Amino acid sequence: MMSDKTLRADAERSVRAILEAAEHVLAADPGASMEQIAAEAGVARTTIHRRFANRQALTDALATSAARQLVKAIDDGRPDTAPPLVAMHRITANVLEVKSAWAFALALPAEPGSEASLLQRDINDSCALTLRRAQNDGLIDEKADLDWVRRVYYALIGESLHGNAEGADPDTLAARIIDTLLRGAGPRPSRSAP
């Protein structure tokens, strides 16, 4: 006889497999059927319908799961305790990994008031905190509009994910993003000889 704990663990694995399959299948074909998702997940269609009442429930769960992973990735960068430059780099590398794995889910619009939209607000708050700490440390000009800086930072992440033809790893991309955000593309002052 299986314990409740074993049944819950099996159910969690099943849901995780369904969500991973949904990300993969829907990224390739947003109009894919529940049957196609079930086949990719290696479960019966009825299993998906037991877990998710309809397609909207599945995509809502997909968006929420991806947003939770993004929050965890940001929290792992210690936005409120690590030195700001370290936090910015680590968070950026972590976010790149999550966003590349869950691009479809993270592009889904979050319903107002949903868990995914609340998590998105937390993500924006963590970003604002990290940028404010960087500004306080002199990494960002004291007169810079931090909302604009956040939007540029998000755009740099997005462009890095779409334009990574050379397949650079997340740490390399994170270094480029932070360097561009903090120093721009202008010429660097030359070092004078000692």
Secondary structure, DSSP 8 states (H G I E B T S, - for coil): ---HHHHHHHHHHHHHHHHHHHHHHHHH-TT--HHHHHHHHTS-HHHHHHH-SSHHHHHHHHHHHHHHHHHHHHHHT-TTTS-HHHHHHHHHHHHHHHHHHSHHHHHS---TTSHHHHHHHHHHHHHHHHHHHHHHTTSS-TTS-HHHHHHHHHHHHHHHHHT-TT---HHHHHHHHHHHHHH-SS--------
